[in-house]
Amino acid sequence: MNQTLVQDVVAEVMRRLGDRQPGGNGGLRAGEDSAANDSKRIEAAKHPHHIGVSIGEFGVFTNIDQAVTAATESQKKLLRLSMTERDAIVKLIKSIAKQKAHEWGKLELDETEIGRLDHKIEKLQILEGVPGVEFLRTHAFTGSKGIALDEYAPFGVIGCITPVTHSIPTLTCNAINMIASGNGLVINAHPSGANCAAVAVREYNKQISAKFGLEAILTCVLPPTLETAEALFQHRGVPLLVVTGGAAVARAALAARKRAIVAGPGNPPVVVDETACLATAADSIVKGGAYDNNLLCIGEKEVFCVESVFEKLLAQMEKYGGFQLNAQQIESLTKAAFKPDAKDGKLHVNKDFVGKDPSVLAQAAGVRIPPQTQILFGETTADHVFVQEEQMMPFVPFVRAKNVDDAIEMALQAEHGYRHTAIIHSRNIDTITKFGRLAATTIFVANGPSVAGLGGGAGEGYGSFSIATPTGEGLTTPLTFTRSRRVAIAGAMRMI
Ligand code: NAD
């Protein structure tokens, strides 16, 4: 051990001892408990440069003030570029993400240890479909009194909180949208996905800087902590927050004293009735629920199927790569996958199982599964914790419903009013309409996998990694991050 390393470790231990004083949570990282926090910090102290990112250049900083200052400077330069150049920056980001998809997909999987490599790679490749400057169409009014234009102006520098489930994809999607509309970004990534985020931020800035002279149009802090998140929330140079994450951070953002666009949690239910094509339903549930080991916020989390076709649907699930657990195996898995919390006495998701491969869950269930298994499934009651919690694991519980109204009622309850995503498989347009109206979710998919709601292969429309739910902006686009400005010319400029 060299002397610097010893000093780092001693300083870290002293700091941690300090943190354990009553009421002290100094340095606690957002979204993590103190145990995980401690070990990762020690790791960071041992390997201060283990990602090879030079702090202080190309957008990677140790504090929010520096990050905001640098992003502000670059954002001013961005405004002086033409729309063609802005478009070229956005396209450059998309092409870097695509080109680096394999390398960064692996980097993110290695760091976060959740999800699947094939889908980590795909999530970076599909970013090319995220909307850019083409969304900023001026709205014009002309008439005998002159003309008026409604145009889309940037906010400035936007504070972004990103989740561990899609660290590089979310920051990249945010960057594409926000830079297209003329903004800069400061990103407080999830601590468990912060290194890969910094690698991406640096690479984007390096290439943007070489071609367009902006050194830090998107910035991030290393290491991100609850304090840096709070500093971002409070910073006077940040007029808008965009928060993508679970319930705790959604609440924190909604309580902030500035405007926040919140892409919050979900618990998407699937309703299947007797008119559904059961092969399509099973194929779709597997495709959506198994995607990245069920890390997607829109992914199928629980199924409510009418009794008359319940067994047939389960049989179809096996044809599409599902493996059925029996009641005893589900019980063993549940004991491992949820832990009682001392604070509220309720069962909470055990993070050791979030986003893990089906084989890891199967081991906890006490069963061996074929290697090609995409997802586990099995019958539970509606009040089961796997139904009620947003579990983000490749096990989908199936609940038997007396009829479709019963299925819809249970599905609405399980969605918990998040208004995030709901899915139905039915050929009855009245049933589809009824569930769609009652669910009132931001994304509603009929007769396809949840991912159809994000466009691409399975569905129409564009995609986004920040689906603003409680604040109502929906799938975010460049327009979401703009201020509408009216320019009126009275009595002139109408040429016809
Ligand atoms: P998380 O809530 O643990 O963390 C999300 C981010 O918030 C992280 O950067 C974390 O560090 C930060 N954070 C957590 N608590 C905070 C606090 N009190 N103050 C400030 N920052 C805080 O979520 P996760 O595990 O990273 O991601 C999964 C969750 O995100 C799921 O609930 C999922 O549904 C949701 N999600 C939603 C969308 C969407 O578009 N609506 C997209 C992806 C993920």
Residues whose N, C-alpha, C, O or C-beta is under 5 A from the ligand:
A	BS01	NAD	A30 G31 I161 T162 P163 V164 T165 N188 A189 H190 P191 A229 T244 G245 G246 A247 A248 V249 A252 A263 G264 P265 G266 C297 F465 S466 I467
